[in-house]
């Protein structure tokens, strides 16, 4: 096989699982892509990279970074070299995610009803009740088909030996799926012949599967239920995604001011009067959803929506109160949930995790903090983390004092190396660390996972932080048939 100079000069990171390279050279599932790219000069690939940037800019594919109180619009960085997953690897991941979501849905139903898992001593009650996302307003509230998690983005990483681990369960309003879809569209433009040649499975059915599931949740048995996507508005960092999904599903994009509650039913304001709403795919966080129940100063939600929800007159996706299941302090107990509710051994492993509310575990973490990643249990986007190996003694001491003020609010994990994949940077291929967020859709007919997901990339050399808000980017994810 002909290899151009930029492949010959690719140097994998020592001690890190490389998605493309192994000891004997290129992994077989990357061979067709390498053969194709080897026929392209670095000038050709650079032109494709520039075209991708122009396409992202012209289509408004951006995210917002908040700095010094100001929102700054940025193009979501995109790497043109795809991340490739074999059919067997995907089958394993898919089974593991489905198993995990079945258990997490059963946990949410249990914790808001009989709390058997607490009574049987599998999850401590104080961990539940101290979680800010455990909402007593959801107690004994019936949700359609007992589905709490309709949409999940499960963050996966691979360690030095290629083992998949679950890093986080995102069960509230998971974001990023529009980037998965747009990454695929851009790749089709850049490499139109390569996807069918490699037998890459499609991710483009995501909006139609989601729409089908939303339709099935309508409390009114009518032929054409009204579905809306509730967005916080144009200043939200994921607003591009809200507009994209509403357009692809053919549903109305609304803000809180567009809805009103009358007689415990939700209505949308239209030019011809009020129209009853049956299903709300909300991208507004729990605490801002109903100012009569949660944050009274919120202008993002709808006054009275919880009353309509409790009456069963409107379905809300994802269910309210899901945050108790993706709290990082609860994450520790997910393997136990799988055994308890399903009677099965977990397929996907958790990253070993220390709860800093436990005195012995906190002492161990403090003694080994240079080898740890310490996280706040309810932060996201890469914020509020301490990377022990990359922090100064002063930063560590300051963080320890924060931990001691409220130890329950922190967990620690050993630094996982994260696998690496080739990225096209300044005319050459370089390994950069990656993770993977597959998206699962749960409906009355079961769990469907589109074959792919969002591969996020730590574009800074040596970095382990893949979040876009922290300098990360993304690449197309190919699952082979």
Secondary structure, DSSP 8 states (H G I E B T S, - for coil): ----HHHHT----TTS-BSSEETTEE-GGGHHHHHHHHTS-HHHHHHHHHHHHHHHHHTT-EEEEEETTEEEEEE--EEEEEEEE-HHHHHHHHHHHHHHHHHHHHHHHHHTTT-HHHHTTSS-HHHHHT-TT--GGGTT---GGG---SEEEEEEEE-TT--EEEEEEE-SS---HHHHHHHHHHHHHH-TTHHHHHTB---TTHHHHHHHHHHHT-SS--SS--EEEE---TTSTTHHHHHHHHHHHT-EEE-GGGEEEETTEEEEEETTEEEE--EEEE-S-GGGT-TTTS-TT-SSS-TTHHHHHHHTSSEEES-TTTHHHH-HHHHTTHHHHIIIII----SSEE--EEETTSHHHHHHHHHTGGGEEEEETT--TTTT-EEGGG--HHHHHHHHHHHHH-GGGEEEEE-----EEEEEETTEEEEEEEEEEEEEEEETTEEEE-S--EEEEE-STT-----GGGT-EEEEEEEB-
